[in-house]
Amino acid sequence: NKNYIIKVMFLCAVARPRWDATRHRIWDGKIGLWPFAVYEPAERASKNRPAGTLEIKTYSVDREIYRQALCRMVIPRIKEVWPSGKRV
């Protein structure tokens, strides 16, 4: 229905751009963007789509879900992309 617009919450992590001594260039500071939603198959058919079509389903975000997102997605990604080495 065009009157019902899905509202999705996102978790975005960015940092200040800094020099990456190992790659000899400036790291842009982009860490990641994660939606608080899942894709689930539609249980019933409608005139707009058949049953089984993937639909986006949002869920409420509380303190525990936000903490899990930080621990499972954000912190490992920071460790992966953060530039190492000393400032020059």
Secondary structure, 3 states (H helix, E strand, C coil): CCCCCCCCCEEEEECCCEEECCCCEEECCEEEEEECEEEEECCCCCCCCCCCCEEEEECCCCHHHHHHHHHHHHHHHHHHHCCCCCCC
